[in-house]
Amino acid sequence: MFPSQPLQEPHHCGSEPLPVLVRCGSEPLPVLTGGGGGGCRGSRAVVWMSHADPAEPEPVLVLQGVKLRQVLIQIVCLSRFPGVCGCCGPLRPRYKRLVDNIFPEDPKDGLSKSDMEKLTFYAVSAPEKLDRIGAYLADRLSRDVVRHRYGYVVIAMEALDQLLMACHSQSIKPFVESFLHMVAKLLESREPDLQVLGTNSFVKFANIEEDTPSYHRRYDFFVSQFSAMCHSTHEDPETRTRIRVAGIKGLQGVVRKTVNDELQAIIWEPQHMDKLIPSMLFNMQDADDLDRAGHPSTPSGSVQDGEENPAALAENCFRELLGRAAYGNMKNAVRPVLVHLDNHHLWDPNEFAVSCFRIVMFSIQAQHSHHVIQQVLTHLDGNNKSTPRVRAGIVQVLLETVAIAAKGSVGPTVLEVFNTLLKHLRMSVDLELGNGSRRNSSSSVSSVRGRESDERIVQNAIIQTIGAAPRSSPVLRRLLRL
């Protein structure tokens, strides 16, 4: 009635012929008969059909006398095509059947807990199948994202999280690659809910301590994507806050996953620090949260009005990153702070700049304090032609850093501070005297007097900074008396 037209040679399973028939109406149609060949693992039957009967909407597969309805998972019955191939559902690989079973017919029912327990037990018992499970879940999730079936996407990520927490072995490495691929797929989506979902899964993964380091895994994409989320400009304020909070948590996860791994030292390179640190500072400079910034005793990560505070989370992540910085990484960690303050004109007024460097000085290891001071001095030299108020703002930041570091640092760094400040003091005095000599010939006397007044601000800031170190360090005070 419906002649079979196989596309290729039939697949043989077992040592005995396996009769497979598709019943259309009341007349059975022989489709394939496999036999011979004992090289097939497990019992699998491939069904070939070339046409479908429009009057028979539910094909029935008769396998060795047993009727099985709707088990042709991959059969596409279209009369316009000469032939298609499908796989018999009960004879599919076990891991695929276990994965399929965790998805309910209605995604609102959520993850099937009993079937998830079976899948978890199977994955723990056969860890060599984890990579296949991960790849199959990744394929399903990709299709569901494209088709906007977000309920199934949530179920897939919940299953992945449970598998990650349950399976701790060397075989988890290939599974992690599939997991990170799925997280990246969600982060690339324009749906805020999917971005937050992917970030939460990544944070759970970042808290897992792996037994062996990864030699080839890179987090460049995640640094870029999470940084972009930290700068979200979504029109809805609540959604914008959710995306920014998720981005900060993602960056914190990257920091925790990489900074202690010698193989991931690339995270300290400038191209990554130039994204990480400005993203944190951008959220910390929110005017509504500046009143709590810069106090080392203030607990971070607080919750206000039932909503997580981006500024508090960013500060917590900033402290954690600086606390893990080694001596060789201090330059790459401090330079982006100075550049961010320049780009956003935060030296005048400089309240936020001062609070940032208080956080820096209290977060880094004490023996690295002189490195921060050297960076600020170099930045001051590079801004010798800037406006007096900008130079005064940098000097006041230097005052804070010296006051904190002077308690434990005596040596060439303090002498370098004095020499640099005296140089800038003389420069400021020369500029003031030069302005005064041109006062009579200038057409705008008020502007010249304004510049003179600004230079006085610079001079006072320099004098205060020079006197701060001896006041903070009794040892240095005794040395200066000599």
C-alpha positions in Angstrom: 0.0 0.0 0.0 2.8 2.4 1.0 6.1 1.1 -0.5 9.2 1.6 1.5 12.1 3.6 0.1 15.1 3.5 2.5 17.6 6.3 2.2 20.5 4.0 3.1 21.3 0.5 4.3 19.2 -0.7 7.2 20.7 -0.8 10.7 21.0 -4.3 12.0 20.7 -5.2 15.6 21.1 -8.5 17.4 21.5 -12.0 15.9 17.9 -12.6 15.0 15.8 -10.7 12.4 13.8 -7.9 14.0 10.5 -7.5 12.3 9.2 -3.9 12.4 5.8 -2.9 10.9 3.9 0.3 10.8 0.2 -0.3 10.9 -1.8 2.2 8.7 -5.5 1.7 9.1 -6.3 -2.0 9.3 -3.5 -3.2 6.9 0.0 -3.6 8.3 2.9 -2.3 6.2 6.2 -4.0 6.4 8.9 -1.3 6.6 12.2 -2.8 7.7 13.5 -6.2 8.6 16.9 -6.2 10.3 19.0 -9.3 10.8 22.5 -10.7 11.2 25.3 -8.5 12.3 26.0 -8.7 16.0 28.0 -5.5 16.3 25.2 -3.3 17.6 25.3 -2.3 21.3 21.9 -2.6 22.8 18.6 -3.1 21.0 17.8 -0.4 18.6 15.5 -0.4 15.6 15.6 2.2 12.9 12.2 2.8 11.2 12.1 3.9 7.6 8.9 5.4 6.1 8.4 7.1 2.8 4.8 8.3 2.9 2.1 8.7 5.5 -1.6 8.1 5.3 -3.5 11.4 5.9 -6.4 9.4 7.3 -4.2 7.8 10.1 -3.1 10.6 12.4 -1.6 8.3 15.0 0.8 5.8 13.5 1.1 2.6 15.5 4.5 0.7 15.6 4.2 -3.0 15.9 7.5 -4.4 17.4 7.5 -8.2 17.7 3.7 -8.3 18.2 3.5 -5.5 20.8 1.6 -2.3 19.8 3.4 0.9 20.9 1.6 4.2 20.2 3.5 7.5 19.6 7.0 6.2 20.1 8.4 7.3 16.8 10.4 10.2 18.2 12.2 11.4 15.2 9.8 10.4 12.3 8.6 13.2 10.1 5.7 12.1 7.9 5.3 14.5 5.0 4.0 13.2 1.7 6.2 15.6 -0.2 9.4 14.0 0.9 10.6 10.7 -0.6 11.8 9.2 2.7 12.7 10.0 6.3 14.3 8.3 9.2 13.2 8.0 12.8 14.3 6.1 16.0 12.1 3.9 18.1 11.5 5.7 21.4 11.9 2.8 23.8 15.2 1.8 22.1 16.9 5.2 22.4 19.9 5.6 24.6 19.1 5.4 28.2 20.5 8.8 29.1 18.3 10.5 26.5 15.2 8.8 27.9 16.2 9.8 31.4 16.7 13.4 30.3 13.4 13.5 28.4 11.5 12.2 31.4 12.4 15.1 33.6 10.5 17.5 31.3 6.8 17.4 32.0 4.2 17.9 29.3 3.2 21.3 30.9 6.3 23.3 31.9 4.3 24.9 34.7 4.4 21.6 36.6 8.2 22.1 37.0 11.0 19.6 37.1 9.9 16.0 37.8 11.7 15.3 41.1 11.4 11.5 40.9 12.8 11.4 37.3 15.5 13.9 38.3 16.6 11.5 41.0 16.9 8.7 38.5 18.9 10.9 36.2 21.2 12.0 39.0 21.7 8.4 40.2 22.5 7.3 36.6 25.0 10.2 36.2 26.7 9.4 39.5 26.9 5.7 38.6 28.1 6.2 35.1 30.1 9.5 35.1 31.5 8.7 31.7 28.0 9.6 30.4 28.1 13.1 31.8 29.4 14.7 28.7 26.7 13.1 26.6 24.0 14.2 29.1 25.4 17.7 29.0 25.5 17.8 25.2 21.9 16.5 24.9 20.7 19.0 27.5 22.5 21.8 25.7 20.7 20.8 22.4 17.3 20.8 24.1 18.0 24.2 25.8 19.1 25.8 22.5 16.0 24.7 20.8 13.8 25.9 23.6 15.5 29.3 23.7 15.0 29.8 20.0 11.3 28.7 20.3 10.7 30.9 23.3 9.7 28.0 25.5 11.2 29.6 28.6 9.5 27.2 31.0 11.5 24.3 29.7 14.7 26.5 29.8 14.2 27.0 33.5 13.7 23.2 34.0 16.9 22.4 32.0 19.0 24.9 34.0 17.6 23.5 37.3 18.6 20.0 36.2 22.0 21.2 35.3 22.5 22.8 38.7 21.5 19.6 40.5 23.9 17.5 38.3 26.8 19.9 39.0 26.2 19.7 42.7 25.9 16.0 42.7 28.7 15.0 40.4 32.2 15.7 41.7 34.7 13.8 39.6 37.2 14.2 36.9 34.5 13.3 34.4 32.8 16.5 35.2 35.2 18.5 33.0 33.4 17.8 29.7 30.1 18.3 31.3 31.3 21.8 32.5 32.0 22.8 28.9 28.4 22.0 27.9 27.2 23.8 31.0 29.2 27.0 30.3 27.9 26.9 26.7 24.3 26.9 27.9 25.0 29.7 30.4 26.5 31.7 27.5 23.5 31.0 25.5 21.3 32.5 28.2 23.5 35.5 28.7 23.4 36.3 25.0 19.6 36.5 25.2 17.9 39.8 25.3 15.4 38.5 27.9 16.4 39.8 31.4 14.9 36.8 33.1 17.1 34.5 31.1 20.2 36.6 31.8 19.5 36.5 35.5 18.8 32.7 35.3 22.1 32.1 33.5 24.0 34.3 36.0 22.6 32.4 39.0 23.7 29.1 37.5 27.2 30.5 36.9 27.4 31.7 40.5 26.6 28.2 41.7 29.2 26.8 39.5 31.8 29.3 40.7 31.3 28.1 44.3 32.2 24.5 43.4 35.8 23.6 44.1 37.2 21.4 41.4 39.7 18.7 42.1 42.0 19.4 39.2 42.7 22.8 37.4 41.4 23.5 33.9 44.2 24.0 31.4 42.0 25.3 28.5 39.0 27.0 30.0 38.7 30.7 29.5 36.3 33.2 30.9 36.8 36.1 28.5 33.3 36.0 27.2 31.8 36.0 30.8 33.9 39.0 31.8 32.7 41.0 28.8 29.1 39.9 29.2 28.8 40.5 32.9 30.5 43.8 32.6 28.0 44.9 30.0 25.2 43.8 32.3 26.7 46.0 35.1 26.2 49.0 32.7 22.6 48.1 31.8 20.4 51.0 30.7 17.1 49.2 30.6 14.2 51.6 30.6 12.4 49.9 33.6 14.3 50.8 36.8 13.5 47.6 38.6 14.6 45.5 35.7 17.7 47.6 35.3 18.6 47.0 38.9 18.1 43.3 38.6 20.3 43.1 35.5 23.1 45.1 37.2 22.9 43.0 40.4 23.2 39.9 38.3 26.2 41.3 36.4 28.0 42.1 39.6 27.3 38.7 41.0 28.6 37.2 37.8 31.8 39.2 38.0 32.2 38.1 41.6 31.8 34.5 40.5 34.5 35.0 37.8 36.8 36.5 40.5 36.3 33.6 42.9 36.8 31.0 40.1 40.0 32.5 38.7 42.1 34.5 41.1 43.3 31.5 43.1 44.0 29.4 40.0 47.5 29.9 38.7 46.4 28.7 35.3 43.9 31.6 35.2 46.4 34.4 35.9 45.3 36.0 32.6 42.4 37.5 34.6 44.8 40.1 36.0 45.8 41.3 32.6 44.8 44.9 31.6 42.2 43.9 29.1 40.2 42.2 31.8 40.9 44.6 34.7 39.8 47.4 32.4 36.4 45.8 32.3 36.1 44.4 35.8 37.0 47.4 37.9 35.2 50.2 36.0 32.0 48.0 36.2 32.3 47.9 39.9 33.1 51.6 40.3 30.2 52.5 38.0 27.7 50.9 40.4 29.5 52.2 43.5 29.3 55.8 42.5 25.5 55.8 42.8 24.7 59.0 44.7 22.1 57.3 46.9 24.7 54.9 48.3 27.8 57.1 48.7 27.0 57.7 52.4 28.1 54.2 53.2 31.1 53.9 50.8 34.6 54.0 52.1 34.0 52.6 55.6 35.8 49.3 56.1 33.7 48.2 59.0 30.4 48.6 57.1 29.1 45.2 56.0 28.5 44.8 52.3 25.8 43.0 50.5 23.0 44.5 52.5 19.4 44.4 51.3 17.2 47.6 51.2 13.5 47.4 50.7 13.6 43.8 49.8 15.9 44.5 46.9 19.7 43.9 46.7 21.8 47.0 46.5 24.1 47.2 43.4 26.5 49.6 45.1 26.9 47.4 48.2 27.5 44.3 46.1 29.9 46.1 43.8 31.9 47.3 46.8 32.0 43.8 48.3 33.3 42.4 45.0 35.8 45.3 44.7 37.2 44.6 48.2 37.4 40.8 47.4 39.3 41.4 44.2 41.8 43.8 45.8 42.3 41.5 48.8 43.4 38.7 46.4 45.8 40.9 44.4 49.5 39.9 44.6 52.3 42.4 44.4 52.8 41.9 40.7 49.1 42.6 40.0 48.8 45.8 41.9 49.6 48.1 39.0 46.9 46.5 36.8 44.4 46.7 39.7 45.0 50.3 40.7 45.5 51.9 37.2 41.8 51.3 36.1 40.7 53.1 39.2 42.6 56.2 38.3 41.5 56.1 34.7 37.9 55.7 35.7 38.1 58.8 38.0 39.7 60.7 35.1 37.1 59.7 32.5 34.1 60.5 34.8 35.6 63.8 36.1 35.5 62.6 39.7 38.5 64.5 41.0 36.4 67.7 41.5 34.5 67.1 43.8 36.6 64.2 45.0 34.5 62.6 47.7 34.0 59.5 45.7 37.7 59.3 44.7 38.7 59.6 48.4 36.2 56.8 49.4 37.5 54.6 46.6 41.1 54.8 47.8 40.2 54.3 51.4 38.6 51.0 50.2 41.8 50.2 48.3 44.1 50.9 51.2 42.0 48.9 53.7 41.5 46.0 51.3 45.0 45.3 50.0 47.8 43.6 52.0 49.7 46.1 54.1 53.0 45.4 52.4 51.6 46.6 49.1 50.5 50.1 50.4 53.6 51.8 49.0 52.8 50.5 45.5 49.4 52.4 45.6 51.1 55.6 46.8 53.6 55.4 43.9 50.7 55.0 41.4 49.0 58.1 42.8 52.3 60.1 42.7 52.8 59.0 39.1 49.3 60.0 38.2 49.8 63.4 39.9 52.9 64.0 37.8 50.9 63.1 34.7 48.3 65.7 35.5 50.7 68.6 36.2 49.0 70.6 33.5 45.4 69.9 34.7 43.3 72.5 36.4 44.2 73.4 40.0 41.1 71.8 41.4 41.9 68.4 39.7 45.4 68.5 41.1 44.1 69.4 44.5 41.7 66.5 44.4 44.6 64.1 43.5 46.7 65.5 46.4 43.8 65.0 48.9 43.5 61.4 47.8 47.3 61.1 48.3 46.7 62.6 51.8 44.3 59.7 52.6 46.6 57.0 51.3 49.7 58.4 53.1 47.8 58.7 56.4 46.7 55.1 56.2 50.1 53.7 55.0 52.4 55.8 57.1 51.5 53.7 60.2 53.5 50.8 58.8 55.7 52.2 56.0 59.0 54.0 56.5 61.6 54.2 53.8 62.1 55.4 50.3 58.4 55.6 49.5 57.9 58.4 52.1 60.9 60.3 50.9 59.6 60.0 47.4 56.3 61.4 48.5 58.0 64.4 50.1 60.1 65.1 47.0 57.2 64.9 44.6 54.9 67.1 46.8 57.6 69.7 47.2 58.1 69.8 43.5 54.4 70.3 42.9 54.3 72.9 45.7 57.0 74.9 44.0 55.2 74.6 40.6 52.0 75.8 42.1 53.7 78.8 43.7 55.4 79.7 40.4 52.0 79.5 38.6 50.5 81.8 41.2 53.3 84.3 40.9 53.1 84.2 37.2 49.4 84.9 37.3 50.0 87.8 39.7 52.6 89.4 37.3 50.1 89.2 34.5 47.2 90.6 36.5 47.6 94.2 35.3 47.9 93.2 31.6 45.1 90.7 31.7 41.6 91.7 30.4 39.8 89.5 32.9 41.0 90.3 36.4 38.4 88.1 38.0 39.5 85.0 36.2 43.1 85.5 37.2 42.1 86.0 40.8 40.1 82.8 40.5 43.1 80.8 39.3 45.2 82.3 42.1 42.6 81.1 44.6 42.6 77.6 43.1 46.4 77.5 43.4 46.1 78.3 47.0 43.8 75.3 47.4 46.5 73.1 45.8 49.2 74.5 48.1 47.2 73.9 51.2 46.4 70.3 50.2 50.1 69.7 49.6 51.1 71.2 52.9 48.5 69.1 54.7 49.7 65.9 53.0 53.4 66.6 53.9 52.4 67.0 57.6 50.1 63.9 57.6 52.8 61.3 57.4 54.8 62.4 60.5 51.6 62.8 62.5 50.5 59.2 61.6 53.9 57.6 62.2 55.8 58.0 65.4 58.9 56.3 63.9 58.9 58.8 61.0 58.5 61.7 63.5 61.6 60.6 65.3 63.5 60.3 62.0 62.5 63.9 61.0 63.7 65.3 64.3 67.1 63.9 63.6 
